[in-house]
Amino acid sequence: MCGVPPDDPSYTLRRVWLTKNQEDRYYYGLSNEGLWPLCHVAFVRPVFNPEDWEVYREVNALFAQAVLEEVDSRPTFVFIQDYHFALLPRMLKQANPNLVVAQFWHIPWPNHEMIRTFPWKEELLDGLLGNDLLGFHLRSNCQNFQETVDRVLEAKIDQERSEITRGGKVTAVRPFPISIDFEGHVAQASSDATDAAMEKLEAPAGPDGRDDSGHRDRADRLHEGHSRPAPRAQPVLREASRPV
């Protein structure tokens, strides 16, 4: 157990230690050689090794045990990250139905025709449906997931509400596109501080404060004798120099 950040901890990090064999088969094997190329529809054939799947299941159980020890019997929200823990939601819900479990799947979810090649698709899907909320990047990923469940498992699909009911339990499937803070970037780009910084960058001064227009003259000479289209606007040369 360790506090993060160390100087002024705001949360506690618990490490779950894996053996070299678990790391190789769970992470580098099933996760990265199997699920990753399968879901990305990559031009690399996925590797479906039964031993890797056994260790994948084993490692998910290790994390489930660690989570359950931490939450004890308290009402707790558990947020799971990525495709390395597809079986973890169901394991947690079976052990403690009062947990609220959500997961974000950080890679695409392909169409049913791709997932049908995965040998353990029923267990994979059932594990993910242990979530109360399952998130993907795009709405098309959500639709692909719902179609896959509809083709593979006995479950009720509500397309309008984007919900899946299996065994009386409802899983909401939602898109959560990831992007930058566009409005924040626009505000910063148009701020007085940015304008002042741009003026300094455009000033023809070198590291020692002297006129540095010679650099621009040399840049112009590089183009002499070479045919090039007329510029649409006057080009600007900007130089970042190390202070002396």
Order of alpha helices (4+ residues) and beta strands (2+ residues): beta-beta-alpha-alpha-beta-alpha-beta-alpha-alpha-beta-alpha-beta-beta-beta-alpha-alpha-alpha
